[in-house]
Amino acid sequence: MATTFLQLTNELLRELNEVALTSATFANAIGIQQHAKDLINRSYLDIVTEEPKWPFLATAESGASDPTFGNVSQETVAGTRWYELKPASSSLTTDYGAVEFENFYLTTVGVSGESAPFVARNLRYTTIEEWKDFYRISENLDDADTQKFGVPSRVIRSSDGRTFGLSPIPDKVYKVIYFAYDLPTELSAHGDEIVFPDVYRTVLIARARYFMHQFKENSQAAAFALEDYKRGLKLMKLRLMSPDPGYIKDDRVRYV
């Protein structure tokens, strides 16, 4: 079970020798207790927004649709280029926090009515500028004149970041699979849990301690807390963002 908002707030309060909160008093906290809650939330958001692709922000587990790679999928419509990255979202505030455009994959496997031989290909990310310069006019004319579409080979990101486009325009139903990360939200209720492993809660406390010592105008203690936070955040990134093996492999064939 992950650490809760109440537990984190009380840990900070105990360090300050202040009265701890309970689940009953949490919502109506005032004074230093409310400030402690605010600092825990501020510290939490500082950490979870530090990297938009933290593994604990992944929308779902990868490989759910084995053997494809990705945790989000949606089907195309013949003759339609643009699709919302998160169809159920109504604004930027509820969109995904990040999407890996370098990992878009298109296939007919799993599409109703499709059978072998299936279509399967990686979609090359193409900037909106490159697409406008080399593909937009001809493809839009094909759409307006002959309704001549094709198998998409490129994926483009809209200027507002809320939709992805396919080029060429799909000629039938395909499944597009990609990897997305949720947009983090602040803690609210006393039982709300942090999204990262408990072992890193000390990083959050160090950040909150830094803010609290600033509030109390204790610059030396704030400096120590800031160093603890920076060191902890560095370890978080090292262990969670860079777990790849640290060696170089030469796969060239050696001829003797």
C-alpha positions as CSV (number, residue, x, y, z in Angstrom):
1,M,0.0,0.0,0.0
2,A,1.4,3.4,-1.0
3,T,2.0,6.2,1.4
4,T,-1.0,8.5,1.8
5,F,-1.4,12.3,1.9
6,L,-2.2,12.1,5.6
7,Q,0.9,10.0,6.4
8,L,3.2,12.3,4.5
9,T,1.8,15.4,6.1
10,N,2.2,14.0,9.6
11,E,5.7,12.9,8.9
12,L,6.6,16.5,8.1
13,L,4.7,17.8,11.1
14,R,6.5,15.5,13.5
15,E,9.8,16.7,12.2
16,L,8.7,20.2,13.1
17,N,7.4,19.0,16.5
18,E,3.9,20.1,15.5
19,V,0.5,18.5,16.3
20,A,-0.3,15.7,13.8
21,L,-3.6,15.5,12.0
22,T,-6.1,12.7,11.9
23,S,-8.4,11.5,9.1
24,A,-11.2,13.5,10.9
25,T,-9.3,16.8,11.2
26,F,-7.4,16.6,7.9
27,A,-10.0,18.4,5.7
28,N,-10.4,21.3,8.1
29,A,-6.7,21.9,9.0
30,I,-5.6,25.5,9.6
31,G,-2.4,27.3,10.3
32,I,0.8,25.3,10.2
33,Q,-1.0,22.0,9.6
34,Q,-2.7,23.4,6.4
35,H,0.7,24.9,5.3
36,A,2.3,21.5,5.7
37,K,-0.5,19.9,3.5
38,D,0.2,22.6,0.9
39,L,4.0,21.9,0.9
40,I,3.5,18.2,0.6
41,N,1.3,18.7,-2.5
42,R,3.8,21.3,-3.9
43,S,6.7,18.9,-3.4
44,Y,4.7,15.9,-4.8
45,L,3.9,17.9,-8.0
46,D,7.5,19.0,-8.3
47,I,8.6,15.4,-8.4
48,V,5.9,13.9,-10.7
49,T,6.2,16.8,-13.2
50,E,10.0,16.6,-13.2
51,E,9.8,13.8,-15.9
52,P,6.7,13.5,-18.0
53,K,7.7,9.9,-18.8
54,W,8.2,8.5,-15.3
55,P,7.4,4.7,-15.5
56,F,4.8,5.1,-12.7
57,L,2.8,7.6,-14.8
58,A,2.3,5.0,-17.6
59,T,-1.3,4.9,-18.6
60,A,-1.3,1.0,-18.5
61,E,1.2,-1.8,-18.4
62,S,3.1,-2.3,-21.7
63,G,2.6,-5.5,-23.6
64,A,-1.0,-6.0,-22.6
65,S,-1.7,-6.8,-26.3
66,D,1.2,-9.2,-26.7
67,P,3.4,-9.2,-28.9
68,T,2.8,-5.5,-29.7
69,F,4.5,-2.7,-27.7
70,G,2.3,0.0,-26.2
71,N,-0.4,0.6,-23.7
72,V,-3.0,2.5,-25.7
73,S,-4.7,1.6,-29.0
74,Q,-7.4,2.9,-31.2
75,E,-8.8,2.1,-34.6
76,T,-8.7,4.3,-37.6
77,V,-11.6,5.2,-39.9
78,A,-11.3,5.0,-43.6
79,G,-10.8,8.5,-45.1
80,T,-10.0,10.2,-41.7
81,R,-6.6,11.6,-41.0
82,W,-6.8,13.1,-37.5
83,Y,-7.5,11.3,-34.2
84,E,-7.5,12.6,-30.6
85,L,-4.6,11.1,-28.6
86,K,-7.1,10.6,-25.7
87,P,-10.5,10.3,-27.2
88,A,-12.3,10.6,-23.8
89,S,-10.5,13.8,-22.9
90,S,-12.3,17.2,-23.3
91,S,-9.3,19.6,-22.8
92,L,-5.5,19.8,-22.2
93,T,-6.2,19.4,-18.5
94,T,-7.4,15.8,-18.9
95,D,-5.2,14.8,-21.9
96,Y,-2.2,12.5,-21.5
97,G,0.8,14.0,-20.0
98,A,3.1,12.6,-22.6
99,V,3.1,10.3,-25.7
100,E,5.9,8.5,-27.3
101,F,5.6,9.4,-30.9
102,E,8.7,7.4,-31.8
103,N,6.9,4.2,-30.9
104,F,3.7,4.4,-33.0
105,Y,2.8,1.1,-34.6
106,L,0.1,0.2,-37.1
107,T,-1.4,-3.2,-37.7
108,T,-4.5,-5.1,-38.9
109,V,-4.0,-7.8,-36.3
110,G,-7.0,-7.8,-34.0
111,V,-9.2,-5.7,-36.3
112,S,-12.6,-7.2,-36.9
113,G,-12.9,-9.0,-40.3
114,E,-9.2,-9.0,-41.0
115,S,-7.2,-12.2,-41.6
116,A,-3.7,-13.2,-42.7
117,P,-1.7,-11.8,-44.4
118,F,-1.9,-8.9,-41.9
119,V,-0.5,-5.4,-42.3
120,A,2.1,-4.5,-39.6
121,R,4.5,-1.5,-39.7
122,N,6.2,1.0,-37.6
123,L,5.0,4.6,-38.2
124,R,7.8,7.0,-38.8
125,Y,7.4,10.3,-36.8
126,T,7.3,13.2,-39.2
127,T,7.3,16.8,-38.1
128,I,4.3,18.9,-39.0
129,E,6.6,21.2,-41.0
130,E,7.9,18.3,-43.1
131,W,4.4,17.0,-43.7
132,K,3.1,20.4,-44.7
133,D,6.0,20.9,-47.1
134,F,6.0,17.5,-48.8
135,Y,2.7,15.7,-48.3
136,R,-0.2,17.9,-47.2
137,I,-1.2,19.3,-50.6
138,S,-1.2,16.1,-52.6
139,E,-2.9,14.1,-49.9
140,N,-5.6,16.7,-49.4
141,L,-6.2,16.9,-53.1
142,D,-6.5,13.1,-53.3
143,D,-9.0,13.3,-50.5
144,A,-11.1,16.0,-52.2
145,D,-10.8,14.6,-55.8
146,T,-10.4,10.9,-56.1
147,Q,-10.8,9.7,-52.5
148,K,-7.5,7.8,-53.0
149,F,-6.1,6.7,-49.7
150,G,-3.4,4.3,-48.6
151,V,-1.7,2.4,-45.8
152,P,-0.3,5.0,-43.4
153,S,3.5,5.0,-43.0
154,R,4.0,8.3,-41.1
155,V,2.6,9.8,-37.9
156,I,2.4,13.5,-37.3
157,R,1.6,15.5,-34.2
158,S,-0.8,18.4,-34.4
159,S,0.4,21.9,-33.4
160,D,-1.7,21.9,-30.3
161,G,-0.4,18.5,-29.2
162,R,-3.9,17.0,-28.7
163,T,-4.2,14.9,-31.8
164,F,-2.1,12.7,-34.1
165,G,-2.4,12.4,-37.8
166,L,-1.7,9.6,-40.3
167,S,0.0,10.0,-43.7
168,P,-1.2,8.8,-46.1
169,I,-4.8,9.0,-45.0
170,P,-6.0,5.5,-44.0
171,D,-7.8,3.5,-46.7
172,K,-9.6,1.2,-44.2
173,V,-9.6,0.3,-40.5
174,Y,-6.3,-0.2,-38.8
175,K,-5.3,-0.5,-35.2
176,V,-2.8,2.1,-34.0
177,I,-0.8,1.3,-30.9
178,Y,1.3,3.7,-28.9
179,F,2.7,4.4,-25.4
180,A,1.1,7.1,-23.3
181,Y,1.6,8.6,-19.8
182,D,-1.0,10.1,-17.5
183,L,-1.0,13.7,-16.5
184,P,-0.3,13.8,-12.8
185,T,-2.9,15.3,-10.4
186,E,-2.4,16.8,-7.0
187,L,-3.3,15.0,-3.8
188,S,-6.6,16.0,-2.2
189,A,-8.3,13.6,0.3
190,H,-6.4,12.3,3.3
191,G,-6.3,8.8,1.8
192,D,-4.9,9.8,-1.6
193,E,-1.8,7.8,-2.3
194,I,1.4,8.8,-4.1
195,V,2.0,7.2,-7.5
196,F,5.6,6.3,-7.0
197,P,7.2,3.6,-4.8
198,D,7.3,4.3,-1.0
199,V,11.0,3.9,-1.0
200,Y,11.2,7.4,-2.7
201,R,8.9,9.1,-0.2
202,T,12.0,10.5,1.5
203,V,12.7,12.6,-1.6
204,L,9.3,14.2,-1.3
205,I,9.8,14.9,2.4
206,A,13.2,16.5,1.7
207,R,11.5,18.8,-0.8
208,A,8.8,19.7,1.6
209,R,11.3,20.2,4.4
210,Y,13.2,22.6,2.1
211,F,10.0,24.7,1.6
212,M,9.2,24.7,5.3
213,H,12.6,25.9,6.4
214,Q,12.4,28.6,3.8
215,F,9.1,29.6,5.3
216,K,10.7,29.7,8.8
217,E,13.6,31.7,7.4
218,N,16.1,29.0,8.3
219,S,18.4,29.3,5.3
220,Q,21.0,26.8,6.5
221,A,18.5,24.0,7.2
222,A,16.8,24.8,3.9
223,A,20.1,24.4,2.1
224,F,20.7,21.0,3.7
225,A,17.2,19.8,2.7
226,L,17.7,21.0,-0.8
227,E,20.8,18.9,-1.2
228,D,19.0,15.9,0.2
229,Y,16.3,16.5,-2.4
230,K,18.7,16.9,-5.3
231,R,20.6,13.7,-4.4
232,G,17.3,11.7,-4.0
233,L,15.9,13.0,-7.2
234,K,19.1,12.1,-9.1
235,L,18.8,8.5,-7.7
236,M,15.2,8.3,-8.7
237,K,16.0,9.2,-12.3
238,L,19.0,6.8,-12.3
239,R,17.0,3.9,-11.1
240,L,13.6,4.5,-12.7
241,M,14.6,6.3,-16.0
242,S,17.9,4.7,-16.9
243,P,17.7,1.0,-16.0
244,D,19.3,-0.2,-19.3
245,P,22.5,-2.3,-19.1
246,G,25.6,-0.3,-19.0
247,Y,27.7,-2.0,-21.6
248,I,28.4,-1.6,-25.3
249,K,27.8,-4.5,-27.7
250,D,29.5,-4.9,-31.1
251,D,27.2,-7.0,-33.3
252,R,29.4,-6.8,-36.4
253,V,30.4,-10.1,-37.9
254,R,34.1,-10.9,-37.4
255,Y,35.8,-12.6,-40.3
256,V,39.0,-14.5,-39.7
